[in-house]
Amino acid sequence: MKKQLKWCLSLLFALFVVVAWQSNSASAVEQDGTLAPANPDRKIEWEGTPYVTDTNPVNAKSRTLSTKSYTDPVIVDISHHQGNIDWAKASKVIDLAIIRTQYGSVLEDRWHKSYEASAKKYNVPFGVYAYHLATDTADAKVEARDFYNRASKDANFYVIDVEEFTSESGESMRAIVNSFVAELRKYTDKKIGLYIANHLYDKLNLDTSKADFVWIPRYGSTKPAYPHALWQFTDQGKVDGIGTYVDLNRLNGVSLSYFTQSTSKPVSNPRYYTSNPKKIATKTVAYEYNSRTFKESAKVKRHPKNTLLDIVAVEKSASGTPRLKLKNGNYITANRTYVVKTRSDIDEYITKVPKKALLRVTQGLYKSTTFSTSTKLKNYSTNSVFTIKDIDYTDGGTPRLKTSTGYYVSANKAYTRSVVNNISDYYYVNPKTIQTKTNVGVYTSVSFANKTRTIAKGKKLQVTAVTWSAAGTPRLKIGTGQYISANKAYVVKK
């Protein structure tokens, strides 16, 4: 209900702005050097004082001293507030346009399709952005899908514009925006950026490592205090062909080509699998679809993290995004962020998260999935037991067991064994001699499928070995083809 109310209020506000803009269209005409604002409904005043910047050097010379000329690449961000742009004129000035697609999911920018079509017609490179209003992680996924579906597939990059604390679920803005980025990554391999105000940067605490670049508004001559690739330095830019003030941006540490390229990763390291990986493991929760479109209506199954799946082919969606085809004809993402090609001998590794793991040989404990001298913490001896909380994969598709302390041991079955959670209740190192504490059964296999006899309480027995069931339960071998329980409730070491 809160979401619906907020969306309704946002829509009413947007309609009010439309009427106001239309009724005051004459104010967009320059009068005494003043234009209509770049974004009249902005809720937050950005840090710093913007100054008028004219991208036409001839105009700038004829203005007052408060107007500065501009010789950098002209990078504008635009929305319906700029109205009907004369692209024949503007295209001669603009080097890069960033076009708003939506205001949350409820409001699609009414000019974005026209802007995108005109940018393509006049060969102006462009990216797209979405104003973020998601109230929780699930809502963020909806906004991400709407953003992708609405925006032109010819956009060079995507930006999530985070200007408000929108959480209504108790989830952090960091988690909500991460959910938005992760969902968007399912559909595109192009760069994804985050727009974050300089004075809100620390409070929002967004995970910028999940993005390809950061864009920061801070008006005036003082650069943002945080790492960024784009700096929005004024909302009082003047561009021939645009009848309002417009936001202008400067590059920082990157060239213009960084934004005019369409992909976020070099060809040598693509984000997607483009050839059949044969078998993959899910690195996070991933969904199976009955169509390559990956629309919500096509979703048919949820696969938990660490699910192994056989792949029969790689096929592309209508927009050219690779999808992995399963044996049943359905599809799963080919994005390397979510799936990893497993090594060919994956059957020789533990791939389901055990509660406990026992070392079969002396081996190292490592700080990361990369096992090297520099990441090794120390060696642990044979029969050491670890509590396991997860399985993570190397880039090469080798699974590692993640311990409760966050460190890693081998998942190779030759070196590590999955064992029952209550392993401490059992003898798993040969006790040599035991005495029965109660009547115990004797079985012909470690599965305890066939009982042959019962040994009375108080009987001493020689143990020749400790063997293991498929489920990781230790058994005591007392003779050829004879096995009894290793549970300390039934036997005691002598």
N, C-alpha and C positions, 0 to 999 in steps of 0.2 A: 504494500500500500504506500509506503514511503517513497519507493522508486517511482510508482505511478504518479503520485502527487508532485514529486520533483520534476518529472518529465512534463507533466501538464503545465506547471508553472514556467518551466523553461520554454515550452512551446508558445505559451501566451506572451512571454517576454519577447521571444523572437518575432512573433507577429507584430507586436507593438513597435519593435525596431524597424521592421519592414515598412509599416505605415508611416512612421516618423521619417524614415529615410526618403520615401517617395514624396511625402508632403513637403520636404525641405530640400529637394534635389537641387534647388537653385543655390543652396549654401555650399555645394561642392564646387561652384564656380569661384575662381580666385577673386577675392575682394581685399584690397589693401595688403596683399601679400599673405593673406590667411586662407587656408583651405579647410575643408571639413576634416575632422580627426580620422586617423587611420583605423581606429577601432573604438567607436563611440560607446559601446556597452562593456568595455573592459572593466572587470570588477576590482582589479588590483593595480595600483600605480607602481610601476617598476622603479627600482632604486636608481637614483641619479636624475639629472635634468636633461631632457632631450634638446637638441638644437636643430634648427632648420638646415637641411642639407639638400642642395639642388644638384641633381646629377647632370644638368646642362650647364657647362662652365660659362657659356655666354650669359645665361640668366643670372648665375651666381654673381658675376661681376657687377651687375646692375642693381643688386639688392643691397640691403643694409649690412653692416658688419656682423650682425647676428646670423647671417646666412653664410654657410660654408660651402665651398665647391668640393667636388668629389671626383677622384680619379681612380679609385679601386674598382674591381669588378662589381657591377651593380647586381646585388642579390636582394630581391624583395620577397616578402611574404604577404599574401593577399587572401581576402575572403570576400563575402558578398558586400561588405562595407565599401569596397572600392567600386561597386556598381559596374556599369558598362564601360569596359576599358577599350580604348582605341589601340588594338594590338598592332596595327600597321605602324603606328608611331612608337608605341612602347617597346616593340620588339627590336627596334634599332638601338635601344638603350639598355634593356635588361639582359644580363648575362645568365641569370638563373632565377627562376620563380619557384616559390614554395606555396602551394595552393591548399587552402583548407578544404577538407572533404566533409567533415561533420562536427557537430557540437554534441558530444555524447552520441548515443544511438538514436535519440529521439529526433534530432534535427539534422537533415542533410543540407549542406550548404547549397543554396539555390543557384549559385553561379559556377560551381566547381566544374561541371561538365563543359560549360561554355569556355571557361578559362583553359581547361585541358585541351579542348579541341583547337582553340586559337593558338595555344603554345605550340602544339604540333604543327599547325598550318604555317606558322611563322618561324619555325625551327628554334624555339626558345626551350632549352633544357628545363625540366621541372621535377620537383619532388612534391609529396603530398603530406598533409598533417591532419591529425584528429585531436580535437579538444577532449581531454579525458574527464569523464564524469562517473566512472564506475564506482559502485559502492562496496563491492566485494570481489573476490577472485573469480567467481562464476560470472558476475556481471561484466568483468573485464574481458572475458573470453567472447562474450556476445558483442561487445564494442569492437574488439579486434576483428572479428569476422565481418561485421558490418563495414568497418573501415576498408578492409581488403576488397570486399565485394563491390563497394561503391566507387572506390578510386580507380582511375585509369591504370590499366596494366602497363602502360608506357611510362609511368612514373619511374624516375631513377632511384628514388629512395622514399622511405616512410619515416614520419616523426610523430611521437606521442607527446602532446602538449599538456604538461601537468602544471596547473596553476592553482589548484585548490586541494584542501584536505577533504576528500569525499567519502572516506570509509564510514559505513554505518553498521559494519559487522564486527567491529573489534579487531579486524585484521589490519596490519600496518599498510601504509601506502607503498612501502617497499614490496610487500608480498602481492598486493593488488596489481601494481605496475609490472612486476615480474610475470604475473599471470598473463597480462596483456601482451607483453613481448613474446613470451613462449608460445602463445596461441598464434600470433602473427607469423612467427618463424615457421609454423607448419605449412604456410601457404606461399611464402616467398623466400628467395635467397638474396634479395636486395638488402641494402643497408637499412638499419633501423636506428633512428636517433631519439634522444630524449631532450625535450625543451624544459629547462629548469631555471627558475629565477635565482639570481645570485644570492638574494637575502632570504630565500626559502630553501636553499640548497641543503644546509645541515639539518633543518627540521624535517624536511621530506625524507631524507636519508634513503634516496633511491639507489638501487644497485646498478651503477653505471657500467659495471663490467659486463652486464647482459646486453648493452647497446653497442653500436658501432661508432657512435659519436655523440657528443653533447653540444647543445645549443643553448646559450645563456643570454637573457636580456639584462642589460645594465646600461642605463642611458648616460650620455655624456662622454667625457674623454677618458675616464678611468676604466681600464679593462676588467673583466670578471676576475674574481680571486680564485677560481677553480678551473681545472683543466677543461678545455672546450675547443671545438673546431669551428664553431660559428658564434659570432657575437652580434646580437641585436642591439645596436648602439643608439638608435633613435626611432621614434614613431612619427617624425616630422620630415620625412623624405619627400622630395619632389621628383616626379618622373613624367616626362612628356607622354601624353596619352592616358594618364591616370588623373582623374578629376578630384581626388582627395589626397591628403597626406598619406604616406605609405611607410611601413616599417622597412628600414634598411639594415643590412647585416654585413659584417666583415669576416674574412677568413682568418683563421689563427692556426698556424702550424701545418696547414694542408693547402694544396693547390685547388683551383677551381675544378680541375679534372676529377678530383676525389668525389665530387658530387654529381658530375655529369656522366660518370661511369655508372652502369646499371647494376653491377654485382658487388657484393660486399667482400668477397674472398677472391684471391688470385686463382687463376685457372688450375694451377698446380695443386691447390688444396680446396676443391669444391665442397660446399656445405652439404650437397646431396650425393647419394650414390647414383651414378648414371649407368653402371654396368651391374649385372646380377650378382649380388653378394652371396647367393645360395642359402645361407642361414644367417639370421640376425638375432640379437638379443635386444630387448627393449631396455633403454637406459633410464626411462621414467614411464609413467602411465602413458599408454598410447592406444589410440582407437582404430578399430577396423571399420572400413566403409564398403558399401556395395557399389560405389561409384567413384571415379577419379576426381569428382568435383569436391569431395570432402565437405559437403554441406551437412548441417546438423541432421537433416532428414535422412541422410545416407548412412548415418552412424549405426552399426549393428552390434558391435561388441567392444568391451573394454579389456585391454590386456595390461595386467599389473607389470611393474618393473621386474626385470630379469626373466621375462617370458621368452623362450626360444621359439622361433618361427622359421619355417622353410619358405624360401622365395623361389618363384618359377620364372619371373620376368620383371623388367623395369618398363613401365609405360608412363607416358606424360599426360598431364591434364590439358585441357583446351588452352590454358595460358602458358603451357610449356614446363610446368613443374613436375619433376620425376615422382612417380609413385611405385611402391613395391607391390607386385601382384602375388597373392598367396595361392596355395594349391586349390582352395575352394573358389577361386575367381574373384575374391574380394581384395581390398587394397589397404595398405598401411603406409605411413609416411616413410619417405626415403631420406629424411633430414637426419644428418649425423648427430645433431643435438639430442635426438630422441632414440635412435637405434644405432647399433654398431655391428659390423660384420664380424662374426666369430671366427676364431681360428679353426682350421680343418679338423683338428683332433679334439674338438670341444667335448666329446663324450668322455674324455679322460679327465675332465675337470668337474668340480662341484659347481652346479649352476642354480640350485635351489638353496635359499638361505637357511643354514642349519642354526639351531639354538646354540649348540656348542660344537667346537672343533678340536680334535686331538692331533698333535703333531706325531707323525709316524717316523720322522727323522729330525735331527737337529736342523733348525733353519732360522732365518732372520725375521725380525719384525721391522716393518718399514713405515716411513712417514707418508708415503704416497704409493700409488699403483705402479709407479716406476721403481723397479727394484734395482738399486745401484749402491755402490759403496757410500755415496754421499747421502742417500736417503735411509740407510740402515741404522736402526737404533741400537739393537743388540741381538745376539743369538739366544734362542730358547732350545732346551734339550728335548729329546724324544719323550713322548707322553705328556708334554705340557698341554694344558687345556685352556682354550680361550672361549669367551662368550662372543658370539658373532651377531652383529646387528644388520649387516647388509652385504651385498656383493656389488662391486664396481668393476668396470672394464677398462683396460688400457685402450689406447687408440688402435692398437693392433688386434683387439678382440680377445685378449686374455683376461679371464675373470680373476679377481682377487677377493679374498674374504676380508671384510672390514670388521675389525673388532669393536667392542663396546667403548674402547678408548679412542677410536678414530684412526687407528693404525692398521696395517695390512699384513696378512700372511698368505702363503701360497694356497690356491684352490686346487692344485694338482692332486688327484687322488693318490698318486704314488707317494706324496709327501704329507698329506693332511687327510684326516678322516672325519666325516660327519658323525656325530655321536648324539645319543639321547640327552635330553635337557638335564635329567637327573643323574648324570654320569658319576657324580661323587658318591652315589649310593651303591656303586658297583666296584668290584676289583677289575681294573683294566690293565694292571701290570701283574704278570704271573706271580701268584702268592706261593707257588711251589707246593705247599701242603695246606689243606683246609680241613675243617671239621664241620659237619652239617649241624645247623642249629634247629632244624625241624626236618620232617620227612621231605625229601626232594626227588623230583622225577629225573630219569635218565632218558635222553633222546638221541636219535640217530642222525640228526642234522641240527645246524645252528638255528634253523627256523622253528625248532621245537614242534614240528608237525607230527612226529611219530614217537610216542612214549613207549619205552620197552620195559621199564621196571621202576621201582621206587627204592631209594636208599633211606634207611632209617636214621632218625635223629641221633647225633653223637658219633657218627662214623667218620674216621679220618681217611682222607683220600689224597693221592698224589696228583698234582695238576701238571700236565705236560705242555700246555699252551693256553693262551687266551685267543679266542677267535671271535668273529663279529657277525651279527645278523645284518641283513640288508638295511635295516632301519637304524643301525649303529648301536645295537645293544650288545655288550660283551657277554661271551659264554666261556665257561671253563671246560677245557677238553681233558677228560680223565682216562682216555684210552682210544683205540682205533674205532672211529664211528660212535663215540660216546661223549655226550655233552650234558652239562648241568648248569644251573643258574649261577651267575657271578654276583647276584644281588646279596648285599651284606646282611639283609634280613633273614637269609636262608643259610648262609655259610659264613665261617669266620676263619681268618688266617691263623695258622698254627706254627 
